[in-house]
Amino acid sequence: MSKAFTKESDAADDDDEPQLPALPVGGKNYITPEGFARLRAELRELVEVERPKVVEAVHWAASNGDRSENGDYIYGKKRLREIDRRVRFLIKRLEIAVVADPALHHGSTQIYFGASVTYVDVAGVQRCVKIVGIDEANSAAGEVSWVSPIARTLLKAHEGDVLKLVMPGRVEDIEVLQVSYPAPAGADELP
């Protein structure tokens, strides 16, 4: 039977299953100060170093004559388009970025944006994740986006809380073991 022809009372039966927390409202592009600096450095590198080198190579290749079979010219133009596309993307992302400094929560045991969280699952496997912005998440380094299912489950929890992590096809209990934040700038310079 098509979902279009089901009664509203049928949909209410699905509310008993645990569900992911709602996505954050507002659609802000939160980013850590380190992530913002990395994106800005990448933009600066592309505009000031890489693009001028490619422009010079394309200019040289164009001066060699026939451009239709000139691999340096064809590749150079393609690379310029890639660089320009990435530059436009970075400019747009940096313009809407909201820098949120996790050091403001230093010493807190509640999980907010920028927290490094150690948790354990029911199998006893410990994992450590850092909750960061969408543009800076790197799962290989243990960094997860603040809108990812694990981060959405962890946000606002405290050390010692047992949470239900909703994953495709199953729900798993996890326990928050430790929450940490970077120290504020200048905190290690105390007399």
Phi and psi in degrees as GROMACS dihedral restraints (atoms count N, CA, C in turn):
[ dihedral_restraints ]
;  ai    aj    ak    al  type     phi  dphi    fc
    3     4     5     6     1   -70.7    20    10
    4     5     6     7     1   144.2    20    10
    6     7     8     9     1   -62.8    20    10
    7     8     9    10     1   -23.5    20    10
    9    10    11    12     1   -66.2    20    10
   10    11    12    13     1   -21.5    20    10
   12    13    14    15     1  -111.0    20    10
   13    14    15    16     1    25.0    20    10
   15    16    17    18     1   -95.9    20    10
   16    17    18    19     1   152.9    20    10
   18    19    20    21     1   -76.8    20    10
   19    20    21    22     1   154.9    20    10
   21    22    23    24     1   -61.7    20    10
   22    23    24    25     1   -32.3    20    10
   24    25    26    27     1   -65.2    20    10
   25    26    27    28     1   -27.7    20    10
   27    28    29    30     1   -65.8    20    10
   28    29    30    31     1   -37.3    20    10
   30    31    32    33     1   -69.5    20    10
   31    32    33    34     1   -28.8    20    10
   33    34    35    36     1   -66.8    20    10
   34    35    36    37     1   -25.7    20    10
   36    37    38    39     1   -64.9    20    10
   37    38    39    40     1   -25.0    20    10
   39    40    41    42     1   -75.9    20    10
   40    41    42    43     1   -13.5    20    10
   42    43    44    45     1   -69.7    20    10
   43    44    45    46     1   -15.5    20    10
   45    46    47    48     1   -72.6    20    10
   46    47    48    49     1   -22.3    20    10
   48    49    50    51     1   -78.3    20    10
   49    50    51    52     1   140.4    20    10
   51    52    53    54     1   -63.9    20    10
   52    53    54    55     1   140.7    20    10
   54    55    56    57     1  -127.9    20    10
   55    56    57    58     1   161.5    20    10
   57    58    59    60     1   -62.5    20    10
   58    59    60    61     1   147.1    20    10
   60    61    62    63     1   -60.8    20    10
   61    62    63    64     1   152.8    20    10
   63    64    65    66     1   -62.9    20    10
   64    65    66    67     1   148.1    20    10
   66    67    68    69     1   -63.7    20    10
   67    68    69    70     1   144.9    20    10
   69    70    71    72     1   -59.5    20    10
   70    71    72    73     1   142.5    20    10
   72    73    74    75     1   -82.4    20    10
   73    74    75    76     1   147.0    20    10
   75    76    77    78     1   107.6    20    10
   76    77    78    79     1   -28.4    20    10
   78    79    80    81     1    63.3    20    10
   79    80    81    82     1    37.3    20    10
   81    82    83    84     1   -77.7    20    10
   82    83    84    85     1   152.4    20    10
   84    85    86    87     1  -101.3    20    10
   85    86    87    88     1    76.1    20    10
   87    88    89    90     1   -67.7    20    10
   88    89    90    91     1   144.2    20    10
   90    91    92    93     1  -152.9    20    10
   91    92    93    94     1   146.8    20    10
   93    94    95    96     1   -77.6    20    10
   94    95    96    97     1   160.0    20    10
   96    97    98    99     1   -58.2    20    10
   97    98    99   100     1   -37.1    20    10
   99   100   101   102     1   -65.9    20    10
  100   101   102   103     1   -42.4    20    10
  102   103   104   105     1   -65.0    20    10
  103   104   105   106     1   -40.2    20    10
  105   106   107   108     1   -62.5    20    10
  106   107   108   109     1   -43.3    20    10
  108   109   110   111     1   -64.5    20    10
  109   110   111   112     1   -38.4    20    10
  111   112   113   114     1   -64.7    20    10
  112   113   114   115     1   -44.4    20    10
  114   115   116   117     1   -64.8    20    10
  115   116   117   118     1   -41.0    20    10
  117   118   119   120     1   -65.5    20    10
  118   119   120   121     1   -39.0    20    10
  120   121   122   123     1   -65.6    20    10
  121   122   123   124     1   -38.8    20    10
  123   124   125   126     1   -63.6    20    10
  124   125   126   127     1   -43.6    20    10
  126   127   128   129     1   -60.6    20    10
  127   128   129   130     1   -46.8    20    10
  129   130   131   132     1   -61.4    20    10
  130   131   132   133     1   -42.7    20    10
  132   133   134   135     1   -62.0    20    10
  133   134   135   136     1   -44.1    20    10
  135   136   137   138     1   -64.4    20    10
  136   137   138   139     1   -44.8    20    10
  138   139   140   141     1   -75.8    20    10
  139   140   141   142     1   -41.3    20    10
  141   142   143   144     1   -93.3    20    10
  142   143   144   145     1   -23.1    20    10
  144   145   146   147     1  -117.2    20    10
  145   146   147   148     1   -62.0    20    10
  147   148   149   150     1   -68.7    20    10
  148   149   150   151     1   -46.8    20    10
  150   151   152   153     1   -61.5    20    10
  151   152   153   154     1   -46.2    20    10
  153   154   155   156     1   -59.7    20    10
  154   155   156   157     1   -36.0    20    10
  156   157   158   159     1   -64.4    20    10
  157   158   159   160     1   -44.0    20    10
  159   160   161   162     1   -68.5    20    10
  160   161   162   163     1   -39.0    20    10
  162   163   164   165     1   -60.7    20    10
  163   164   165   166     1   -41.9    20    10
  165   166   167   168     1   -63.6    20    10
  166   167   168   169     1   -43.0    20    10
  168   169   170   171     1   -64.7    20    10
  169   170   171   172     1   -39.9    20    10
  171   172   173   174     1   -66.4    20    10
  172   173   174   175     1   -41.4    20    10
  174   175   176   177     1   -61.1    20    10
  175   176   177   178     1   -45.2    20    10
  177   178   179   180     1   -61.5    20    10
  178   179   180   181     1   -46.3    20    10
  180   181   182   183     1   -64.1    20    10
  181   182   183   184     1   -37.6    20    10
  183   184   185   186     1   -66.8    20    10
  184   185   186   187     1   -32.1    20    10
  186   187   188   189     1   -73.5    20    10
  187   188   189   190     1   -11.1    20    10
  189   190   191   192     1   -80.9    20    10
  190   191   192   193     1    -4.0    20    10
  192   193   194   195     1   112.3    20    10
  193   194   195   196     1  -128.9    20    10
  195   196   197   198     1   -51.5    20    10
  196   197   198   199     1   114.0    20    10
  198   199   200   201     1   -87.8    20    10
  199   200   201   202     1   -18.3    20    10
  201   202   203   204     1   -67.5    20    10
  202   203   204   205     1   -28.7    20    10
  204   205   206   207     1  -119.2    20    10
  205   206   207   208     1    17.0    20    10
  207   208   209   210     1   -91.4    20    10
  208   209   210   211     1   103.2    20    10
  210   211   212   213     1   -61.1    20    10
  211   212   213   214     1   -38.6    20    10
  213   214   215   216     1   -62.6    20    10
  214   215   216   217     1   -41.1    20    10
  216   217   218   219     1   -68.2    20    10
  217   218   219   220     1   -47.3    20    10
  219   220   221   222     1   -63.0    20    10
  220   221   222   223     1   -47.4    20    10
  222   223   224   225     1   -64.2    20    10
  223   224   225   226     1   -42.2    20    10
  225   226   227   228     1   -60.6    20    10
  226   227   228   229     1   -44.2    20    10
  228   229   230   231     1   -64.2    20    10
  229   230   231   232     1   -39.9    20    10
  231   232   233   234     1   -63.4    20    10
  232   233   234   235     1   -44.4    20    10
  234   235   236   237     1   -64.4    20    10
  235   236   237   238     1   -37.8    20    10
  237   238   239   240     1   -61.0    20    10
  238   239   240   241     1   -41.9    20    10
  240   241   242   243     1   -63.0    20    10
  241   242   243   244     1   -40.5    20    10
  243   244   245   246     1   -63.7    20    10
  244   245   246   247     1   -44.5    20    10
  246   247   248   249     1   -62.5    20    10
  247   248   249   250     1   -47.1    20    10
  249   250   251   252     1   -61.9    20    10
  250   251   252   253     1   -39.1    20    10
  252   253   254   255     1   -62.9    20    10
  253   254   255   256     1   -45.4    20    10
  255   256   257   258     1   -65.9    20    10
  256   257   258   259     1   -38.8    20    10
  258   259   260   261     1   -61.7    20    10
  259   260   261   262     1   -46.1    20    10
  261   262   263   264     1   -60.9    20    10
  262   263   264   265     1   -43.1    20    10
  264   265   266   267     1   -60.7    20    10
  265   266   267   268     1   -48.6    20    10
  267   268   269   270     1   -63.0    20    10
  268   269   270   271     1   -40.7    20    10
  270   271   272   273     1   -60.9    20    10
  271   272   273   274     1   -46.1    20    10
  273   274   275   276     1   -62.7    20    10
  274   275   276   277     1   -43.9    20    10
  276   277   278   279     1   -66.5    20    10
  277   278   279   280     1   -39.3    20    10
  279   280   281   282     1   -70.7    20    10
  280   281   282   283     1   -32.3    20    10
  282   283   284   285     1   -65.3    20    10
  283   284   285   286     1   -36.3    20    10
  285   286   287   288     1   -97.8    20    10
  286   287   288   289     1     2.2    20    10
  288   289   290   291     1   -67.7    20    10
  289   290   291   292     1   139.6    20    10
  291   292   293   294     1  -115.1    20    10
  292   293   294   295     1   107.0    20    10
  294   295   296   297     1   -76.3    20    10
  295   296   297   298     1   121.1    20    10
  297   298   299   300     1  -118.0    20    10
  298   299   300   301     1   115.1    20    10
  300   301   302   303     1   -85.5    20    10
  301   302   303   304     1   112.0    20    10
  303   304   305   306     1   -68.3    20    10
  304   305   306   307     1   -16.8    20    10
  306   307   308   309     1   -63.8    20    10
  307   308   309   310     1   -19.4    20    10
  309   310   311   312     1   -63.6    20    10
  310   311   312   313     1   -22.8    20    10
  312   313   314   315     1  -101.3    20    10
  313   314   315   316     1    12.1    20    10
  315   316   317   318     1   -52.8    20    10
  316   317   318   319     1   128.9    20    10
  318   319   320   321     1    93.0    20    10
  319   320   321   322     1   -10.7    20    10
  321   322   323   324     1   -78.4    20    10
  322   323   324   325     1   149.8    20    10
  324   325   326   327     1  -104.8    20    10
  325   326   327   328     1     4.6    20    10
  327   328   329   330     1   -95.8    20    10
  328   329   330   331     1   147.7    20    10
  330   331   332   333     1   -91.5    20    10
  331   332   333   334     1   120.7    20    10
  333   334   335   336     1  -127.0    20    10
  334   335   336   337     1   178.3    20    10
  336   337   338   339     1   -55.3    20    10
  337   338   339   340     1   134.3    20    10
  339   340   341   342     1    92.4    20    10
  340   341   342   343     1    -3.3    20    10
  342   343   344   345     1   -73.1    20    10
  343   344   345   346     1   146.8    20    10
  345   346   347   348     1  -100.3    20    10
  346   347   348   349     1   123.5    20    10
  348   349   350   351     1  -122.6    20    10
  349   350   351   352     1   129.5    20    10
  351   352   353   354     1  -106.2    20    10
  352   353   354   355     1   128.0    20    10
  354   355   356   357     1  -136.3    20    10
  355   356   357   358     1   163.1    20    10
  357   358   359   360     1  -127.4    20    10
  358   359   360   361     1   141.7    20    10
  360   361   362   363     1   -96.2    20    10
  361   362   363   364     1  -178.3    20    10
  363   364   365   366     1   -66.0    20    10
  364   365   366   367     1   -22.8    20    10
  366   367   368   369     1   -82.4    20    10
  367   368   369   370     1    -3.3    20    10
  369   370   371   372     1    86.4    20    10
  370   371   372   373     1     9.8    20    10
  372   373   374   375     1   -84.4    20    10
  373   374   375   376     1   123.4    20    10
  375   376   377   378     1   -91.0    20    10
  376   377   378   379     1   139.7    20    10
  378   379   380   381     1  -134.1    20    10
  379   380   381   382     1   150.0    20    10
  381   382   383   384     1  -125.1    20    10
  382   383   384   385     1   127.3    20    10
  384   385   386   387     1  -129.3    20    10
  385   386   387   388     1   151.2    20    10
  387   388   389   390     1  -114.9    20    10
  388   389   390   391     1   128.8    20    10
  390   391   392   393     1   -88.7    20    10
  391   392   393   394     1   114.9    20    10
  393   394   395   396     1  -130.7    20    10
  394   395   396   397     1  -175.7    20    10
  396   397   398   399     1   -74.1    20    10
  397   398   399   400     1   163.4    20    10
  399   400   401   402     1   -59.3    20    10
  400   401   402   403     1   -41.2    20    10
  402   403   404   405     1   -78.8    20    10
  403   404   405   406     1    -9.0    20    10
  405   406   407   408     1  -118.4    20    10
  406   407   408   409     1    -1.7    20    10
  408   409   410   411     1   -63.3    20    10
  409   410   411   412     1   137.8    20    10
  411   412   413   414     1  -143.8    20    10
  412   413   414   415     1    99.4    20    10
  414   415   416   417     1   -62.8    20    10
  415   416   417   418     1   -29.3    20    10
  417   418   419   420     1   -65.0    20    10
  418   419   420   421     1   -27.8    20    10
  420   421   422   423     1   -96.4    20    10
  421   422   423   424     1     7.0    20    10
  423   424   425   426     1    79.4    20    10
  424   425   426   427     1    17.3    20    10
  426   427   428   429     1  -100.2    20    10
  427   428   429   430     1   127.7    20    10
  429   430   431   432     1  -119.9    20    10
  430   431   432   433     1   146.3    20    10
  432   433   434   435     1   -66.7    20    10
  433   434   435   436     1   145.2    20    10
  435   436   437   438     1   -67.2    20    10
  436   437   438   439     1   -11.2    20    10
  438   439   440   441     1  -102.5    20    10
  439   440   441   442     1     3.7    20    10
  441   442   443   444     1   -71.7    20    10
  442   443   444   445     1   157.3    20    10
  444   445   446   447     1   -57.3    20    10
  445   446   447   448     1   -41.5    20    10
  447   448   449   450     1   -66.5    20    10
  448   449   450   451     1   -42.7    20    10
  450   451   452   453     1   -66.5    20    10
  451   452   453   454     1   -41.6    20    10
  453   454   455   456     1   -64.1    20    10
  454   455   456   457     1   -31.6    20    10
  456   457   458   459     1   -72.0    20    10
  457   458   459   460     1   -40.4    20    10
  459   460   461   462     1   -77.2    20    10
  460   461   462   463     1   -33.7    20    10
  462   463   464   465     1   -54.4    20    10
  463   464   465   466     1   135.5    20    10
  465   466   467   468     1    78.4    20    10
  466   467   468   469     1    -4.9    20    10
  468   469   470   471     1   -79.2    20    10
  469   470   471   472     1   168.5    20    10
  471   472   473   474     1  -120.1    20    10
  472   473   474   475     1   164.8    20    10
  474   475   476   477     1   -57.3    20    10
  475   476   477   478     1   136.8    20    10
  477   478   479   480     1    91.7    20    10
  478   479   480   481     1   -13.3    20    10
  480   481   482   483     1   -69.9    20    10
  481   482   483   484     1   143.1    20    10
  483   484   485   486     1  -104.9    20    10
  484   485   486   487     1   125.1    20    10
  486   487   488   489     1  -120.8    20    10
  487   488   489   490     1   159.1    20    10
  489   490   491   492     1  -102.0    20    10
  490   491   492   493     1   112.7    20    10
  492   493   494   495     1   -92.4    20    10
  493   494   495   496     1   114.5    20    10
  495   496   497   498     1   -89.1    20    10
  496   497   498   499     1   121.6    20    10
  498   499   500   501     1  -125.8    20    10
  499   500   501   502     1   162.2    20    10
  501   502   503   504     1   -56.4    20    10
  502   503   504   505     1   118.7    20    10
  504   505   506   507     1    85.4    20    10
  505   506   507   508     1    -5.8    20    10
  507   508   509   510     1  -160.6    20    10
  508   509   510   511     1   163.7    20    10
  510   511   512   513     1  -124.3    20    10
  511   512   513   514     1   132.9    20    10
  513   514   515   516     1  -127.4    20    10
  514   515   516   517     1   138.3    20    10
  516   517   518   519     1   -81.6    20    10
  517   518   519   520     1   136.5    20    10
  519   520   521   522     1  -130.7    20    10
  520   521   522   523     1   150.0    20    10
  522   523   524   525     1  -118.6    20    10
  523   524   525   526     1   131.0    20    10
  525   526   527   528     1   -78.4    20    10
  526   527   528   529     1   120.2    20    10
  528   529   530   531     1   -95.1    20    10
  529   530   531   532     1   -43.6    20    10
  531   532   533   534     1  -148.9    20    10
  532   533   534   535     1   143.9    20    10
  534   535   536   537     1  -127.6    20    10
  535   536   537   538     1   130.0    20    10
  537   538   539   540     1  -140.8    20    10
  538   539   540   541     1   155.3    20    10
  540   541   542   543     1  -132.1    20    10
  541   542   543   544     1   155.3    20    10
  543   544   545   546     1   -66.5    20    10
  544   545   546   547     1   151.4    20    10
  546   547   548   549     1   -71.2    20    10
  547   548   549   550     1   146.9    20    10
  549   550   551   552     1   -61.0    20    10
  550   551   552   553     1   150.8    20    10
  552   553   554   555     1   -58.9    20    10
  553   554   555   556     1   133.5    20    10
  555   556   557   558     1    85.8    20    10
  556   557   558   559     1    -2.2    20    10
  558   559   560   561     1   -70.2    20    10
  559   560   561   562     1   -27.4    20    10
  561   562   563   564     1   -86.4    20    10
  562   563   564   565     1     3.4    20    10
  564   565   566   567     1  -101.4    20    10
  565   566   567   568     1    23.3    20    10
  567   568   569   570     1   -70.0    20    10
  568   569   570   571     1   146.1    20    10
